[in-house]
Amino acid sequence: MQRAINIVFRIATAAVVAILVISCKGSGSEDRIDLTSVPLQTINNMFAVQTRNGGVVMRAEADLMHHFENDSVSLDSFPKGFTVYSYTEEGLLESLIAADNARHITGKGRNKKEVWEAFGNVVIHNVANQQTMETDTIYWDREKEEIYTDCYVKMYSPDGFMQGYGMRSDDRARNSILLKPFNGYAVTVRDTTKVMIDSVNFIGPLVKK
């Protein structure tokens, strides 16, 4: 259990899931790795919180986690979904990423590469600017502190709606850019029933995927 929580804490600094995949359909990278079909460790209802100076920095939740290993690769799989919430230094909810599936792959020996992936109905929401992105697969570049995808992306904000292929952003989804936007249009009529999230002292769950 402690090892699993430590794995989750390693993504807390970036507060997002990220990545290895070949296509935008979330093809299983573990299928190309000769891992045993039986996990070495299984954790149900995983819940982890990281704090700093008494304030919440990150919260991560997953209904199920499987841990696999072979001689060259360590893999953690979250087949029933994964959600990561990140908070500002003031303890306010800043962003979240939720997906139907996620994986964390770490190489062994000379290949120490660490990759994260979230795929399947990926939702990236920045609470501060009320911007939401939807896509199929998202990647995290840990060294560059960047999240990105080459898949189709829908982006919603108070200023309007955009769509396109490819997205780059800092790992807290503060500055998101569509690489190949198309057919964008402005929202002229807003839905007054839309629920706006107040992040002040918010530590409860959002809509669970």
Disulfide bonds with the S-S distance in Angstrom:
Cys24-Cys151 2.05
